[in-house]
Amino acid sequence: MCTVTELTLQIKDLVEEGFRSVWVCGEIGTVSRPSSGHLYFTLKDKQAQIRAVLWRLKAQRFRQLVREGHEVIVRGSLSVYPPRGDYQLVIEDLQPRGEGAQDLALRKLKEKLARLGFFLPERKRPLPSFPRHIALITSPSGAAIRDMLEILSRRWPPAQVWVCPVRVQGEEAPREIAWAIDMVNRVAHMEVLILGRGGGSAEDLAAFNHEGVAQAIFASRVPVVSAVGHEIDVTIADMVADRRALTPSEAAELVTPDRDQLLQVLQAGRLRMQRLLERRLELARQRLRDLQGRRSLARPLEPIRVREERLDDLEGRLSRAIRQQWNRARQRLDAGAARLDALSPLNVLARGYSLTRREKDHLVLREPGQVEPGDRIVTVLAKGTIASRVEP
């Protein structure tokens, strides 16, 4: 009988002696880059995976080649770590083999969605300025949802937040996320949607590179903010969404105004408006004081009285002019009457003359031949008339 430590050390000796130098081909999985400078990652194929490490000096040489999804050929030795009882491949050399199956499938999906117009900038919609209804599609546990709820309640308390809990990794995650996006779009008053998780490895983010999730985001009538929380890798969900946030916290800040900052802006605007109104009021008072000192306002009836006096003067002048015209017309009339009177036949008759007319047509007789025997004639004297008949 032996202890666990003794058994582990025996295994360690067997493994390390039996695999001092091996060549392994595989696809790079999850990569960890601690501050020590070492690189920890997994090598995998369709059926298995193994832990691998590049110590700091080797990591400096191969750092640019270590990318999740890349297929590589490595040379190294196996070692056993007794405290955890697991083994890992200590890499001495690393060469790129080509694009891994996962990267290839992801690239083909991106090309397909690009041809369908999923990534076009012109189809992306602006976010509402002051949303009242916000939906969160994320895991119900974890720091991401707590951070978003805290930021949303602090920045914009009037907003109502609807939480749609889903799994954000695993085989069922894409179906749940697509279903949640569809359900949010069935709510008539929903204004913006945040799709998020708190980061992770390429495997952890696989749900956000799923075609079904991309189609759900593309079909959404509600603007979508993708907040996967992985700054280095851009997922398909980030590319299809209307906006991308590096973290869920940044997404919460993108969709809401800052209430405190908005209140400061409003307060500053109120003070500016108050100062402007006070200045305009003072200018109006000064203008009123200036107007009060003007003669037209101090004696407002004076212009009317001046015009009344002028009207009276015009009336007198008009009356005098009318009398003068009347007098001149009367004088002309009297002169004309005197001339007519002087020329009147009646005045001639008054001096002893008479006027004889033929009675039947009042023809004035100037010679005897103008009458015949039997014609009646009328003689006009200064006073009265004499009727007579012509005798042969």
C-alpha positions in Angstrom: 0.0 0.0 0.0 1.2 3.6 -0.8 0.1 7.1 -0.2 -1.4 9.4 -2.8 1.8 11.3 -3.0 3.8 8.2 -3.5 1.5 7.0 -6.2 1.6 10.4 -7.9 5.4 10.5 -7.9 5.6 7.1 -9.4 3.2 8.2 -12.2 5.3 11.4 -12.6 8.5 9.3 -13.1 6.8 7.0 -15.6 5.3 9.8 -17.6 8.2 12.2 -17.7 10.7 9.3 -18.5 8.4 7.9 -21.2 7.6 11.1 -23.0 10.7 13.2 -22.9 10.2 14.5 -26.4 7.0 14.3 -28.4 5.5 16.0 -31.4 1.8 16.9 -31.0 -0.6 18.5 -33.5 -3.7 20.2 -32.2 -5.8 23.4 -32.2 -5.1 26.0 -29.6 -8.0 26.4 -27.1 -8.3 28.6 -24.1 -5.2 30.9 -23.6 -4.2 32.4 -20.2 -1.6 35.1 -20.1 -0.7 35.8 -16.4 1.6 38.6 -15.3 4.5 36.1 -14.8 5.0 36.0 -18.6 4.2 32.3 -18.9 1.5 31.2 -21.4 -1.0 28.5 -20.4 -3.4 27.0 -23.0 -5.0 23.8 -24.2 -4.3 21.7 -27.3 -7.4 19.9 -28.6 -8.9 18.0 -31.4 -12.4 16.7 -31.8 -12.2 14.0 -29.1 -9.6 15.1 -26.5 -7.5 18.0 -25.1 -4.3 18.4 -23.1 -2.9 21.2 -21.0 0.2 23.0 -22.4 2.6 25.6 -21.1 5.2 27.9 -22.6 7.6 29.1 -19.9 8.4 32.8 -20.0 11.6 32.7 -22.2 9.9 30.5 -24.7 6.7 32.5 -24.5 8.5 35.6 -25.6 9.5 33.9 -28.8 6.2 32.3 -29.7 3.7 34.7 -28.2 2.4 36.0 -31.5 1.7 32.4 -32.7 -0.4 31.5 -29.7 -4.0 32.4 -30.8 -7.2 30.6 -29.9 -8.5 28.6 -32.8 -5.1 28.3 -34.5 -3.8 24.8 -35.4 -0.2 24.2 -34.5 2.5 21.6 -34.3 4.4 21.6 -31.0 7.4 19.7 -29.6 7.8 19.2 -25.9 7.8 16.9 -23.0 5.1 15.7 -20.5 5.3 16.7 -16.9 3.1 15.9 -13.9 2.1 18.5 -11.4 1.6 16.6 -8.1 -0.4 19.1 -6.1 -3.3 18.8 -8.6 -2.5 15.4 -9.9 -2.7 16.4 -13.6 -0.2 16.5 -16.4 0.7 19.0 -19.0 2.8 19.4 -22.1 5.9 21.6 -21.6 6.5 23.1 -25.1 10.0 23.7 -26.5 9.1 24.5 -30.1 5.9 25.6 -31.8 5.0 25.9 -35.5 1.8 27.1 -37.1 0.0 24.4 -39.1 -2.9 26.4 -40.5 -6.3 27.6 -39.7 -8.2 25.4 -37.2 -11.6 23.9 -37.8 -13.2 26.2 -35.4 -11.7 29.3 -37.0 -12.5 28.1 -40.4 -16.2 27.5 -39.6 -16.3 30.9 -37.9 -14.7 32.7 -40.9 -17.2 31.0 -43.3 -20.1 32.1 -41.2 -18.9 35.6 -41.1 -18.5 35.6 -44.9 -22.0 34.3 -45.3 -23.6 36.8 -43.0 -21.6 39.6 -44.7 -23.1 38.7 -48.0 -26.6 38.8 -46.5 -26.0 42.3 -45.2 -25.9 41.5 -41.5 -23.0 43.8 -40.9 -23.9 46.8 -43.0 -23.4 50.1 -41.0 -26.5 51.7 -42.7 -28.9 49.2 -41.1 -27.7 49.9 -37.6 -30.1 52.1 -35.6 -29.5 54.8 -33.0 -30.1 54.1 -29.4 -32.9 56.0 -27.6 -31.8 59.1 -25.7 -34.1 58.7 -22.7 -35.3 55.0 -22.6 -38.1 54.1 -20.2 -38.0 50.3 -20.8 -34.7 48.4 -21.1 -34.3 44.6 -21.5 -31.3 42.6 -20.2 -30.6 39.2 -21.7 -27.9 37.6 -19.7 -27.1 35.0 -17.1 -29.1 35.5 -13.9 -26.0 34.8 -11.8 -22.6 36.4 -12.0 -21.2 39.9 -11.8 -22.4 41.1 -15.2 -26.1 41.4 -14.3 -25.3 42.9 -10.9 -23.1 45.5 -12.4 -25.6 46.4 -15.1 -28.5 46.7 -12.7 -26.5 48.8 -10.3 -25.3 51.2 -13.1 -28.8 51.4 -14.7 -30.5 52.3 -11.3 -27.8 54.8 -10.5 -27.6 56.6 -13.9 -31.3 56.5 -14.9 -33.8 55.6 -12.2 -36.9 56.3 -14.3 -36.1 53.3 -16.5 -37.9 50.0 -16.0 -35.5 47.1 -16.4 -36.7 43.7 -17.7 -34.4 40.8 -17.0 -34.5 37.8 -19.3 -32.4 35.1 -17.7 -30.6 32.7 -20.2 -27.6 30.5 -20.3 -24.7 32.3 -22.0 -22.5 29.2 -22.7 -23.1 25.6 -23.5 -25.1 23.8 -26.2 -28.5 25.2 -25.1 -27.2 28.8 -24.9 -27.8 29.9 -28.5 -31.4 28.6 -28.6 -32.2 30.4 -25.3 -30.6 33.6 -26.4 -32.4 33.7 -29.7 -35.7 32.9 -27.9 -35.2 35.7 -25.4 -34.5 38.2 -28.2 -37.7 37.2 -29.9 -39.7 37.5 -26.6 -38.3 41.0 -25.9 -39.5 42.1 -29.4 -43.0 40.9 -28.6 -43.2 43.5 -25.8 -44.6 46.6 -27.6 -43.1 49.3 -25.4 -39.5 47.9 -25.2 -37.0 50.5 -26.4 -33.5 48.9 -26.1 -32.0 45.5 -25.4 -28.6 44.6 -23.9 -27.2 41.2 -24.7 -24.3 40.5 -22.4 -22.0 38.3 -20.4 -18.8 38.8 -18.4 -16.2 37.7 -20.9 -14.6 34.4 -21.2 -12.5 32.1 -23.5 -13.3 31.4 -27.2 -15.2 28.3 -26.1 -17.2 30.3 -23.6 -18.1 32.8 -26.2 -19.2 30.2 -28.8 -22.9 31.0 -28.2 -22.4 34.6 -29.4 -20.8 33.3 -32.7 -23.9 31.1 -33.5 -25.9 31.8 -36.6 -29.2 31.5 -34.8 -28.2 34.3 -32.4 -27.0 36.5 -35.3 -30.4 36.0 -37.2 -32.3 36.9 -34.0 -30.3 40.1 -33.6 -30.7 41.0 -37.3 -34.5 40.5 -37.1 -34.9 42.5 -33.9 -37.0 45.7 -34.1 -35.6 46.7 -30.8 -32.0 48.2 -31.0 -29.5 45.7 -29.6 -26.3 46.5 -27.7 -23.9 43.5 -27.6 -21.8 43.4 -24.4 -20.0 40.1 -24.5 -17.2 41.5 -22.4 -14.2 40.3 -24.3 -12.1 43.2 -25.7 -9.7 41.1 -27.9 -12.1 38.8 -29.7 -15.0 40.4 -31.6 -18.0 38.0 -31.8 -20.5 37.8 -34.6 -23.1 39.1 -32.1 -21.0 42.3 -31.7 -20.8 42.7 -35.5 -24.6 42.3 -36.1 -25.7 44.4 -33.1 -26.5 48.1 -33.4 -23.8 49.0 -30.9 -20.9 47.1 -29.3 -19.8 47.6 -25.8 -16.5 46.2 -24.4 -18.2 45.2 -21.1 -21.7 44.9 -19.7 -21.0 48.0 -17.5 -20.1 50.0 -20.6 -23.4 48.8 -22.3 -25.4 50.1 -19.3 -23.7 53.4 -19.7 -24.3 53.5 -23.4 -28.1 53.0 -23.2 -28.8 55.5 -20.4 -28.1 59.2 -19.8 -26.3 60.1 -16.6 -29.0 61.6 -14.4 -26.6 63.5 -12.2 -24.8 64.9 -15.2 -28.1 65.7 -16.9 -29.3 67.5 -13.7 -26.1 69.5 -13.7 -26.6 70.5 -17.4 -30.2 71.5 -16.6 -29.2 73.5 -13.5 -26.5 75.3 -15.5 -29.1 76.0 -18.3 -31.6 77.3 -15.7 -28.9 79.6 -14.2 -28.0 80.9 -17.7 -31.7 81.5 -18.5 -32.2 83.2 -15.2 -29.2 85.5 -15.9 -30.4 86.2 -19.4 -34.0 87.0 -18.2 -32.6 89.3 -15.5 -30.4 91.1 -18.1 -33.4 91.5 -20.5 -35.6 92.7 -17.6 -33.0 95.3 -16.7 -32.6 96.4 -20.3 -36.4 96.8 -20.5 -36.5 98.9 -17.3 -33.7 101.1 -18.6 -35.6 101.5 -21.9 -38.8 102.4 -20.0 -36.9 105.0 -18.0 -35.5 106.5 -21.2 -39.0 106.6 -22.7 -40.4 108.2 -19.6 -38.0 111.1 -20.1 -39.1 111.8 -23.7 -41.4 114.8 -24.3 -43.8 112.7 -26.3 -44.6 110.6 -23.3 -44.4 113.3 -20.7 -47.0 115.4 -22.6 -48.8 112.9 -24.8 -51.7 115.3 -25.8 -49.4 118.1 -27.0 -49.1 116.7 -30.6 -52.9 116.4 -30.7 -53.4 120.0 -29.5 -50.9 121.3 -32.0 -52.8 119.5 -34.8 -56.1 120.9 -33.4 -54.7 124.4 -33.6 -53.5 123.8 -37.1 -56.9 122.5 -38.0 -58.6 125.6 -36.6 -56.2 127.8 -38.5 -56.9 125.9 -41.7 -60.7 126.1 -41.1 -60.5 129.9 -40.7 -58.4 130.3 -43.8 -60.8 128.1 -45.7 -63.8 130.1 -44.6 -62.2 133.4 -45.6 -61.2 131.9 -49.0 -64.8 130.7 -49.5 -66.2 134.2 -48.7 -63.7 135.9 -51.0 -64.6 133.5 -53.8 -68.3 134.1 -53.2 -67.9 137.9 -53.2 -65.9 137.8 -56.4 -68.5 135.6 -58.0 -71.3 137.9 -56.9 -69.5 140.9 -58.3 -69.0 139.1 -61.6 -72.7 138.2 -61.6 -73.8 141.7 -60.9 -71.6 143.1 -63.6 -72.9 140.6 -66.1 -76.5 141.4 -65.1 -75.8 145.1 -65.6 -74.5 144.4 -69.0 -77.5 142.3 -69.9 -79.8 144.8 -68.6 -78.2 147.5 -70.7 -78.6 145.4 -73.8 -82.2 144.4 -72.9 -84.9 145.4 -75.4 -87.1 146.3 -72.6 -84.9 149.2 -71.8 -85.2 150.4 -75.4 -89.0 150.2 -75.2 -88.9 152.3 -72.1 -87.4 155.1 -74.2 -90.5 155.2 -76.5 -89.8 152.4 -78.9 -92.1 149.4 -79.5 -91.6 145.8 -80.8 -94.1 144.2 -83.3 -94.4 140.4 -83.8 -96.5 138.2 -86.0 -99.0 136.5 -83.7 -99.0 133.2 -85.3 -95.2 132.5 -85.1 -93.9 135.4 -83.0 -91.7 136.6 -85.8 -90.3 140.1 -85.2 -91.4 142.4 -88.0 -88.9 144.5 -89.7 -90.6 145.4 -93.0 -94.2 145.5 -94.3 -93.7 142.6 -96.6 -93.5 140.2 -93.7 -97.3 140.4 -93.2 -100.4 139.9 -95.3 -103.8 141.4 -95.0 -105.8 139.6 -92.3 -102.6 138.7 -90.2 -102.9 139.4 -86.6 -99.9 141.2 -85.1 -98.9 142.1 -81.5 -97.1 145.3 -80.6 -95.1 145.2 -77.4 -94.8 148.6 -75.6 -92.8 149.5 -72.5 -96.0 148.9 -70.5 -98.4 146.4 -72.0 -99.2 145.2 -75.5 -101.5 146.1 -78.4 -103.1 143.5 -80.7 -104.2 144.5 -84.2 -105.0 143.1 -87.6 -103.4 144.0 -91.0 -105.9 145.6 -93.4 -105.5 145.8 -97.2 
